[in-house]
């Protein structure tokens, strides 16, 4: 299945990218429902800013390890209090 086919199937506008300008997701799906909201914009990075990403993600997701199957995640409690 191509990206265009997947977008058509799910009702999401195709993202155009020309290699020069940012590829921006549409604010609404093809039915006009809200889809994406850009709350903050960050500058370009030459590499994945791992430490910055960890500082932003850890408070939300916690110290989460990779789980190989559903039973591995049982009992994990996220900082929000959500329990798997």
C-alpha positions in Angstrom: 0.0 0.0 0.0 1.4 3.4 -0.9 1.4 6.5 1.3 -1.3 8.0 -1.0 -3.5 5.0 -0.7 -3.1 4.9 3.0 -4.0 8.6 3.3 -7.0 8.1 1.1 -8.1 5.1 3.1 -7.8 6.9 6.5 -9.1 10.3 5.3 -5.9 12.1 6.0 -4.5 14.7 3.5 -1.3 13.7 1.7 1.7 15.6 2.9 3.6 17.3 0.0 7.3 17.5 0.3 9.6 19.1 -2.2 12.9 18.7 -0.4 13.2 22.5 0.2 10.3 23.4 2.4 9.0 21.9 5.6 6.5 19.0 5.2 3.6 20.1 7.3 0.7 17.9 8.3 -2.7 19.4 7.6 -4.7 21.0 10.5 -7.8 19.0 9.5 -8.6 15.7 7.9 -10.5 15.5 4.6 -13.8 15.7 6.4 -12.8 18.9 8.2 -12.2 17.4 11.6 -9.2 18.7 13.6 -6.2 16.5 12.9 -2.9 18.2 14.0 -2.2 21.2 16.1 1.4 22.6 16.2 1.8 24.0 19.7 5.5 24.8 19.5 8.1 24.9 16.7 11.7 24.0 17.2 14.7 24.8 15.1 16.5 22.3 12.9 19.0 19.9 14.5 21.9 18.2 12.9 21.2 15.0 14.8 18.5 13.6 17.1 18.6 15.8 20.3 18.4 12.7 22.5 19.0 14.4 25.9 16.4 17.2 25.1 13.9 14.6 23.9 14.5 12.5 27.1 13.9 15.5 29.3 10.6 16.3 27.5 9.3 12.7 27.3 10.4 11.2 30.6 7.9 13.3 32.7 5.1 12.0 30.5 6.1 8.4 29.8 8.4 7.6 32.7 11.4 5.3 32.6 9.9 2.8 30.1 11.8 -0.1 28.7 11.0 -1.9 25.5 8.3 -4.6 25.9 8.4 -7.7 23.8 4.8 -8.6 24.5 1.8 -7.4 26.4 2.6 -9.3 29.6 5.9 -7.4 29.8 4.0 -4.2 30.3 1.6 -5.4 33.0 2.0 -3.5 36.2 3.9 -0.6 34.7 2.7 2.7 36.2 3.3 5.9 34.3 4.0 9.2 36.1 0.4 10.3 35.3 -0.8 7.3 37.4 -2.0 5.3 34.4 -1.4 1.6 35.1 -1.0 -0.9 32.3 
